[in-house]
Amino acid sequence: MKTILFNLTNAELEKFVTDMGQPRFRAKQISEWINRGAPNFSVMKNIPETLRNDLDRVAQTLPVQVIKKLESSDRQTIKFLLELHDSERIECVLMRTSYGNSVCVSSQAGCAMGCKFCASTLLGLKRNLTANEIFAQILVAQWELRTDKFNEKPVHPNGDANNNDVSHIVVMGTGEPLQNTENVIGFMERANQDMGIGWRRITVSTCGIVPGIDRLIEWGRPINLAISLHAPNDELRRKIMPIANKYSIAEIMDAAWRFTNTHNRQLMIEYILLGDAQGNLLNATPECANELVEIVRDKNCMVNLIPWNAVTEREFSSPSGNAVHRFQDILIKNGVHTRIRRERGTDIGSACGQLRISG
Ligand code: SF4
């Protein structure tokens, strides 16, 4: 198996290079390339070609390698299918937004949570990702931003981020981050320290692992928390999210409000609007909207309504535009901050886990 140079300490990289009969300064050159996200050795133009070829035989730069790259027709979203050293595959998504360049990273290969509407869980959980494997997804996106045509479009006029830098991170890709809490924390510490990404620009999304939320409170950094709620009562939630058998909505929301109170942050609530296979509304009825209002009434939160993005392996339907707006109107009339979030890059299978399944 090839040595993954990104995983080596500076001292280990120096030894690796000198063991190949090279001077020590080569280690610094290689390290600089790797920290910029260099996907291979051939791009390292300040290193002799013979050494690049030798390195390629025994080593790889990052712990993830791009297998496939899909760009949406509006060129605002790029989805990467990545392969890990043990051939497991994960996804990450780079999104150009009005506020900067955001990357959605995976925290696990697969997922054990079994949410009925999600493609990521179809093959179960394979394993947790290491902090390095999560961080390397950011480097893949950063490399793309700095080298690709993606940059030709001017940054959004309201954008405050450097056009070439990742400015925001959402841990919302494949996997449940709070089933891999310590590695996710290690990743966030590194993203903050090494890439200067502020805590308030990092969001962790969970389906409601209460001890994991408590661990984030103990960790103490003022990141954003998103709860994937998707149902306004336990009975309905149990039908679409097995985790509801373990933690009630009351327990999850209690932990979530404790988190947001600690950091004076707005809680994000993710709510996918679903119909059943026959086209009947499932969690998108007016009654559900009223129940949801009671959960968030007078709280500092934003409800993101997400019309279901068809996953062919799952038997749901997408509610009509009228149903979506009727649901939103009920929230708005009751003073709830809400917005409809259209899935980005639907033309490239942007729903979580779709690319990994179709390969
Ligand atoms: S929605 Fe999230 S927690 Fe649920 S199965 Fe998919 S990846 Fe896992």
Residues whose N, C-alpha, C, O or C-beta is under 5 A from the ligand:
A	BS01	SF4	C111 M113 G114 C115 C118 S120 T121 G173 T174 G175 E176 C207
